Amino acid sequence: MSVENSNHKLVQKSGLLFTLYMYGFLFLEQVILVFVSRNSDGEYSIAGYVLSLLGTALGYFIFGLKKYKDDLLIFSAFFVILLALIMIITNKYVVLLLAMISASVYGYIGGYIHYYISRHIGISKLLGRTLGCSLAVALVFQILVYNLINNTYIIAGSIMIALGFIEIILLCSKKDSYVTCLNGEKVEAACKHKIGLPIIIVTSITVIISLQDGEITRLEAIGELNVFGHVRLCYVVGALLAGIIADKKNKALLDICTIVCTFFAIIGTLFIGHSVLCIIAMGLIFLMSGFYVMYMEVKFIQISVSSNDPRQSQMQAGMGRMIRSIVAAVVILPAQLLYENFGVNALIIGSALSLMIMVAAYFYIVNIKQSQEIAEVVKNTEKNSRVRSVDKFISNYEFTPKEKEVCRYILQDNLITKEIADKLGISERSVQRHLTAIYSKTGVSSRNELYDSFYNP
C-alpha cells in the first residue's frame, strides 16, 4: 500500500471517529439535563449542567495525566452502564452524581480520540477540512434526530451505538502507530505553536457564548425561537468554512477569521429579541459557533502534535474542550444573575469586553511574533555577512584546507580549541599546530590579535 493511500485511510478513520464522538457530545449534555430536570422537577437543572461541564473537563484532565494505553473499551463499557443508570434511577442526588461521573468518562474518551487524531493526522494538510466536515455531519445528524425523533431515551441509546462504532473503528486501527501527513513527513517536521493566544480566544468566546445562552434559552422557553430549526444550519456552514480556512497559511488565518465572526455575532446579539431580525442574529451566532468549535479543535491538536513531550501532548490535544467546559461552568451562574439584573446590556458589555481582550491579545502576540521574525532575519543576515567576510579574509592567505576550517571556526563561530577538535575529529594538539601556522601566516601571535586583524584590517 502506498504512503498516500495509507494517509488517506488515516484521514477517513480520524474523520469518522470525530463525527461519532461529536454526535454523542452534542447530545450528552442535553440528555443529562433532561434526566436531572425530570427527577428534580427542574430544580437542579442548572446544577446538572454545571456538573456535567466540570465532569467533562475532569475527564480530559485525567486522560492528560495518565500514561497513554489502549483502555478505551473499559471506559466505553463503564459509560454505557452509567448512562443506563441515569435513565433508570429516580433519586435526584444520585442522578446528579451519575451525571458528573458519566460526563467525566465521556471526557476521558474524548481525550483519547483527540490524541488519536493528533498522532495520526495532526500535521496533515487536510486536518481542518477533515474535522470541519466531520463536525458538519455530526450537526446534521443532531438536527435530524432532534426534529424527527426527539425522544430522550432513543437519543441516549443512539449515543451508546455511536460509542460502539468508535470501538469497532479503533479495534480495526491497531496498526496505525505513527504521525503522518499527506507527503509522508514525520511529526518532527511540524512547526512549534504557541498556546497562549488559543487559550485566550477559547476562554473569551466561551464567556460570550455563556452570556448569550441565557437570552437564547429564555426565547426558546417561550416559543419565540427554535435553536434546532433551519437556522442551526448556519452552525454547519460555520464548521465547513472554518475547516477550509484552517488549512490555509498554516492555520494562521483561523485566528483572525474566528475573531471577526465573533464580532459579527456580538452585533447580532443586539437583535436577538427582535421578531424579524432574530433569525439573522441567531444565524450569526451559530456561524460563529462553527468557527469557535473548529478553532478549539484544530489549534490545540496542532499544538499537541508539535510537542516533544508525550504526556504534554496528551494533555494539549483536548485542552480546548477542557477550557471550554471549565469556563462555561464558572461563567454560567454569574451570567444568569447579570442577565436577570441588567438584561441584554450585561450581555453586550460582557461580550464587548471579551472581544477587546481577544483583539488585544491577538495583536500583541502577532507583534511579538513579527519582532522575533525580524530579529531572526537580522541575525541570519549578520551571520551571512560574517560568512562572506571570513571567506574573503581566508582567501588573502595561503592556508591549507585544515587551516581554513580552523580559522573559519574561530572567526565565524568563536569556538574554543576543544570544540574545534570535536568538530574536525582531530586532537587538540593538532588544532594548536594549525593555529600556530595560522598565526604565522597572518602575522599575529594570539587569538585576540587574529580577531583584531579580522575586524580591523
N, C-alpha and C positions, 0 to 999 in steps of 0.2 A: 504494500500500500504506500502511495507517495505521501510525502510530508504534507503537501497541500490538502489532500483528501482527508488525512488524519486530523488536520487542524479544523477543517470544515465540520467534521463529526463532533469535535470538541465544542465548537461554537453551537451546533444544534443541541447537543446534550445540555450544555450550560443554559441555553435559552429556554429549553423545556423545563428544566429544574426551576429556573427563576419564575416562569409562568405559573407553575403549580404551587410554588411556595407563596407567591404574591396573591394568588387566588385565595388561599387559606388565610393569609394575613389580613386581606381586605375584609374578610367576613368574621374573623375570630373575635375582634373587639365588639362587633355588633352582636354576635351570638352570646358572648359573656354578659353584655349589657342587658340583653333581653331576659336571660335567666335570673340575673341578680335582681332586676326590677320586678320580675314576676314573683319572686319569693320574698320580696320585702315591700311589696305594694309601691314600688318606685322610690322608697325611702333611701335606699343605698345605691341608687343608680350611678351617681357621681363617684361614690366611693369605689364601686366595682370597676368603673372606667379607669380611675387613678391607679388602683391596684394592678389592673391588667397592664397598664403602661409601665409601671415600675417593675412588674414581673418580666415583661419583655426585655427591658434594659438589663435586668439581673441575669437573664438567660444568655444574652450576648456577652456580658461581662464574664460569666462563669466559663463560657467557651473560650474566651480570650486568655483566661488564666490557666486552663488545663492544657496538658501536652496533647497534641493532636493525635487522635486514634479513631479507628472505624467503630464507633459505638452508637451510631445513629439509629440502628434498628431497635436498641433497648429504649432509647428516648422516644422514638416514634410510638412504640407499644405503650409506654407509660402515658404519653399524651392522649392516645385513644381512650385509655381507661379513665383518665381524669375528665375528659370531655363527656364521656358517657355518664360518669357520676354527677357532673354538673346538671345534666338533663334529668337525672332521676331524683337526686336528693332535694329536699324542700327546706331544710334548715338554712335560714338566710346567712348565718355566720359561717357555716361550713361551705356554703356556695361561694362566699367571698374569698375564703381561704383557697378553695379549689381553683377559683378564677385566677388568683395570683400565681399559684403553682403551675397551672396549665399554660399560662402566658409565658412563664419562665422557661418551661420545657420547649415551647414553640420558638422562643427567642434563641435557645441553645441550638435548635435545628436550623434556625435562620443563620446563626453564626457559622455553622458547619457549611451551609450552602454558599454563603458569601465567600468563605475561604476557598471552597472548591472552585468557584468561578474565578477568584483571584489567581489561584495556582495554574488554572488551565487556559484561560483566555484573558488574563489580566492585562497583557500588553498587545492583545490582538487589535488589529486595525478596525475590527468590527465590534468592539466591546460596546460602544454606545448604541449602535443600531440593534445589536442583539438584545440588550436589556430594554431598550425603548420599545421594540416590537413585542417582547415578552410581556412587559407591563401593560401595553395596549391590549393584548389578547386577554390577559387576566381581568382587565377592567371591563372589556366587552362581555366576558362570561359573568362578571359580577352584575352588570346591568340586566342581562338576560335572565339570570337566575332569580334576581330580586323581583323583577317585574312579572315573570311568568310563573314562578313558584311561590316565593315569599312565605315559605314555611320554615320556621327556625329549626325544627328537627331534621328536615331534609337538607337544609343548608349545612347544619353541623355534620350530618352524615357525609355530605359532599367534601367537606374539609378532610375527613378521615380517608376518603377514597383518594383525594389528591395526594395525601401523605403516603398512601400505599404505592401510588405510581412513582413518587420520588424515590422510595426504597428500591423499586424494581430497576429504575434507571441507574441508581448508584451501584447496585449489585452487578449490573452489566458493565460498569465502568471501572472495575478494579485495576485494570492495566493502565489507566490514564494517570500517569505519575509525574508528568513534567509540565512546566510552564512554557508556553509557546506563543507564537504569533504567526500571521499568515506567511511570513517569509522565512520561518524556521529559526528565528533568533531566540536565544535564551533570555531568561529574565535579567541576567546581569547587564544586558544592553538597555534596560529601562532607565528612564531619567528619574532622578530623585525629585520628589514633590513635597512641598511644604504643607503642613497640616493646619496651620493657624487660620488661614483665610476660610477653608471649608468649614471649620468648626464655628467660626463667627457667622458665616452665611446660613448654615443649617440652624443654628441657635436662633438667629434673628427671624428667619422665616417661620420657624416653629412658633415663636411668640406671636407673630402676626396671624398665623392660622388659628392659634388658640384663642386669640381675641375675636376673630371673625366667627368662630364656632357658636358663640352664644347667640348672636343675632340670627345666624342661619338655622340653628336648632329651633329658635322661637318661631320663625316664619314657617318652618316645616311643621311644627306642632299645631299651628293654627290653620294649616292647609293652604297657605299662600305660596308655598314653594315645594317642589318635588326634587330633592337632590339626586334621585335615581332616575330622573326623566331624561329627555333628549339632551338637555343642557350638559349632562355629565359626559357626553361625547367629547366636549372640549378638553376634558381630562385626558382622553385617549389621544387627541390631536397634540396636546402639550407633550405627552410622553414620546410620541413619534418624532416631533420636531426636535425635542431636546436630544433624543438618541442620535439623530442625524448630525446635529450641531456638535455633539460631544466628540465625534470622530474627526472634527476639523481642527487643524492647527494645534495638534497635541493636547486637546481638551481645553485650550486657553479661551476659546470663545464662549464656553459654557458659563464661566463666571459672570461675564457682563450681560449675557442674554438672560440669565436667571434673575439678576438684579433688575433689569429692565422690565421683565414680566411681573416681578413683584411690585414695581412702581405702578404699573397699569392696574394691577389687582387692587392696590390700595385706592386708586382713583375710582375703580368700580365699586368699592365698598360704600362710597358716598350714596350710591343709588340702589343699595340692597332693598330698602323699604319702599322704593318707587314701584308702582303697579306695572308700568310699561318697561322701564329700564332695568328692572330687577334681573331679567333673563340675561341681558348683556353683562351686568355686574357679575352674576354667577358664572357666566362663560369665561370672563377674565380671571376670576378666582380659580376656576378649575384648570384653565390653561396654565396658570402659574403653578398649580399643584403638580401638574405633569412635569414641569421643569424642576420643581423642588425635589420630587422623589428621584428623578433621574440624576440630579446633581449629587444628592447624598449617596446614591448607589455607585455612580461612575467614579466620582472623585476619591472616595475612600477605598474603593477597590484598586484604583490606580496608585494611591499612596501605599496600600498594603503590598502590592506586587513589587514596589521599588525598595521595600525594607529588607535589610540583610539579616535581621533577627527573626527567626521563625515565630517565636512567641509574640513578638510585637506585631508581626504581620497578621497573626490570627486575630488579635485584638482590633487592629485597624480595619480589617475587611468589612466588618459590620458596624463600625463605630458610628456611622451616620444614623443608623437605626437606633442605636443606643442613646445618642444625644437627643434625637427627636423624642424618644419615649420619656426620658428624664425631664427635659424642658417642658414638654406638654403636661406631664403630671404635676410639675411645680407651678405652672402658669394657670392651669385651668380654673382653679378655685378663685385666685385673685382676679382673673379676667372676668369671671362671672359676677363678682362683687362690684368691680369697676363698672361693668355694663349696667348692672341694676341701679347704681347710684348716679352715673354720669351719662348713661345712654350711649349713642353712637359716637359722641365726642371722645370718649375714652378709647374707643376702637381706633378712631382716626389718629389721635395724638400718639397712642402707643405704637401703632403701625408706622407712623411717620418717624418716630424716634428710632425704631428698629431699622428702618430703611437707611436713615442717616448713618447709623453705626456701620451697616454693611458697606455703604458707599465709601465712608472714610477709611475703613479697613482695606477695601479693595485698592483705592488709590495710594494708600500708604505702603502697602505691600508691593504694588506694582512699581512704585518709585524706588523702593529698596532693591527690587529685582533689576530694574534698569540701571541703577547705580552700580550694582555688582557686575552686570554685563559690561558696562563701560569700563569699570576698573579692570576686568579681565582682558578686554580688548587692549587697554593701555599697557597692561602687564605683558601681554603677548607681543605687542608692538615693540616695547622696550627690549624684550628678550630677542626678538628677531633682529633688531637693530644691533644688539650686542654681538649676536652670532656673526652678522656681516662684518662688524668691526674686528672681531677676533680673527676671522678668516683673512681679512686684509692685513692685520698685524703679523700673522704667521707667515703670510706669503712674502714678507720682506726679508725673511731669514731662511737659510738652508738647513731646515730641521729634517731629521729622519721621520718616517711615519709615526713611530712611537713617541718621539719628542713633540710632534704636532698634537697628538692625542693628550699627552700630559699637560702641555701648555693650554690647550682648549679647556680641559677640566679645571685648571687653576683660574684662568681669566673669565671663562663663561659661567662656570658653576661654583666657583670658590670652594672646591673640595680640598680636604686635607690629604696628606700623603697616604694614610691608611685607606681612605675612601677611594683614592685613585688606584691604589694597588688592587683593591677588591674589584673595581670596575674593569680593570685591564687583565685581571687574573695573573698578576705577577707579584713579586715580593716588594716590600717597602724599600729594600736596599736598591733594587733595580730602578724604582721610581726616583730615588735620590740620585742615582747616576745620571738618569735622563735630565733631572733638574739641574745638576751641575753643568751638563752640556748646554742646556738652555740658557743658564746664566752667562756662560762663557760667550755664546754666540750673540746674545743681546747686549753684552757689555755691562751686566749688573752683577751684584753679589748676594742678593737676597730676594725673597718673595716680595717684600714690600717695595723694593726698587723695581721689580718686574711690573708690579701693579702701577707704579708711578710712571714707568716707561710707556705702559699701555694707555693710561688715562691722560697723561700729559706729554704727548710725543714732542 
